[in-house]
Amino acid sequence: MANNRRDQAPRSCPKRGPSNKKKGLIIVYTGDGKGKSTAAFGAAFRALGHGMKVAVIQFLKGKWKTGEAEIAEKFSGEFSFYCFGDGFTWESKDFDQDVKTAEKAWEKCCQILHDDIHEVVVFDEINYAMHYHFLPVSKVVQALKKKPPMKHVILTGDKAPAEIIGIADLVTEMKCLKHHFRDGVSAQKGIEF
């Protein structure tokens, strides 16, 4: 029997733009698939590994004791973690309170965005806050346009507004092909939180 394998791996470097410039990126992880926050935390942990200071501001997930909050304690000094939110929207049931909570989280985002300490910041679940009208998209766009040039900002959550996608340097859309929740398997420690 003949071996019909042939090399299909790329053997040359993909073309890129004309320069090797560096800049602080605006990164968006959106879509209906699982893994948006996970991707952001992966980038955060990579940055920590390179000695960079990281801050995370979480919208919506306020009631859960998450693994990311636990690990932040172990990296205190390098990893600042701020959890806002009154839980998922079906738990809070109070639009005015959701708006107030999102505004508090946004105030912290603006403070961290313009500090001289953190090089990577994650606004976890902020896209939902904008989509549900807890936070005006225009405020977020305006602040991101004025961010320090070398600060990296990662925004997560489904339904990223078009205006955010428009100013982003990298946008990845997670698509759900299959999800264990549909089979009745609930959120599990270490996987979902």
N, C-alpha and C positions, 0 to 999 in steps of 0.2 A: 504494500500500500504506500503510495507516494505521499510525502509531506507537502501539503498545499499551503502551508503558512507563508505569508510574505510580510515584509516590514511595512507597517502602516503608521509607525510613529513619526511625528514631525522631527526633522533633522536640521532645521534652520530656525533661528530666532524669529518670532513674529515681529512684523514691522510695527514701529511706534512713531509717535510724533517727532518733530524735528529736534527737540532738546531733551535733556535729562533734568528738567527743573523739578524742584520739590515745593510742595505747598501743603497746608493743612486741608484735608479733604472733608467734604460733606458726604456722608455715606448713608444710604437709606436701605433698610431691609423691610420689605413689605410683602403683601400677598396673603392668601388664605391658608397657606401651608404652615406647618410647624417648623420652628427653627430660627425665627427672626431674632428673638432675644438671645438664643443660643449662639448665633453667629456673632452678635454684638459682644457677648461675653468672651467668646473665643478671641476676638480682636483685642479686647481689654486685657485678657491674660497674656496674650502675645506681647502687648506693649509693656506690661509689668515685667515680663521676662527680659526686656531690654532696658530695664531701669527707668521707664517712663512713669510718671504719675498719672493716675486714672481716677475719674469721678463718674459715678452713675447716679442719675436721678430717675427713679421709677414712678411713673404715673399708674394709677389704677390698682396696683398689686399690694396695697397697704396692709391687708389683713393676714396674708400668708407669711409663714416663716420659711424663707427660701434658702436654698443652698448658696446662692450668690451672696446673700447677706451674711451668711456664716463665714464664707471664705474671705469676704471683705474685712472681717474682724481680724483674721490671721495676717492680713497684709496692711494693717492700720499704719498710716503714715505714707503709704504708697497708693492705697486704694480707698478713696472716700466714697461712701455709699449712703444715699438719702432715699428713703422710701416714703412716698406720699400715696395718697389714694385712700378711698374708703372701701376698697374691694371692687369686684366686678360690678358693672352697671346694674345687673339684675339683683345684686345684693344691696346696693345703696338706695335706689328708688327715689332719690331726691336731687333733681336737676340743679337747683340753686346751690346745694351743698357740694355737688360735683364740680360746679364752676369755681366755687371758692377754693376747693382743694387743688384743682388744676392751676389756679392762679398762684397759690403758695408754691407749688412745684415749679412753675414757670419763673417765679422770682428767684428761686435757688438756681435754676438753669442759667439765668442771666448773670447771676453772681459768679458762678463757676466758669461760664463762657468767657468772661473778661478777667479772670484772675491770672496771676503769673505763676501759678503752681502746677496746674493740671495740663497735660499735653494731649490727652485723649478724654473726651467726655461722651457719655452715652445717655441719650434721652429715651429711656425705655418705655414703650407704649405711648409715646407722645402723639403718634399718628391717629390713634383712637381718640385722644382728647380733642384733637382738631376736628376729626370727622363728626364727633358727637356735639360739636359746638360748645365744648367746655372752654376752649382756648381759641382765639382768633388766629387763623392761618397767617394773616398779614403781619401780626406781631412776631411770629416765629421767623417768617421770611426776612423781615427787616433786621432782626437781631443776627440771623445767620450771615446776612450780607455784610455786617459790621464786625464779624468775629476776628480775632487776631489771626494774622496770615498763616501761622504755622500750627494752629490748633485744629486737631481732628475732631469732628463731631459725627456721632452715629445716632440716627433716629430709627426707631423700630415701631412696628404695629401695622396692621392691615389698613388698607384704604388710605395710603399716603396721598395727600392732596397734590394735584397737578403742579401747583406753584412750588411745592417742595421738591418734587421730582425735577422740575425745570432748573432749579439752582444747584442740584446735587451733582457731585463729580462721579459717583458710583451709585447705581440703583440695582438691587437684586430683588426679584419677585419670587417668593416661595410659592409653589403651587402644590396643593394637596392632591395627591393621587390616591392615598389610602390613609385612614386614621383609625387607631384603635378605639377612640371614643365612640365611634359608630357601632362598635361591637360591645359596648357597655363596659369597657375597661376604663376606670377612672384615673385621674391624675396621680402620678406616683412620684414619691420623693426621689430626687436625683435625676429624674428624667424631665418632668414638667416643672418642678419647683425645687 
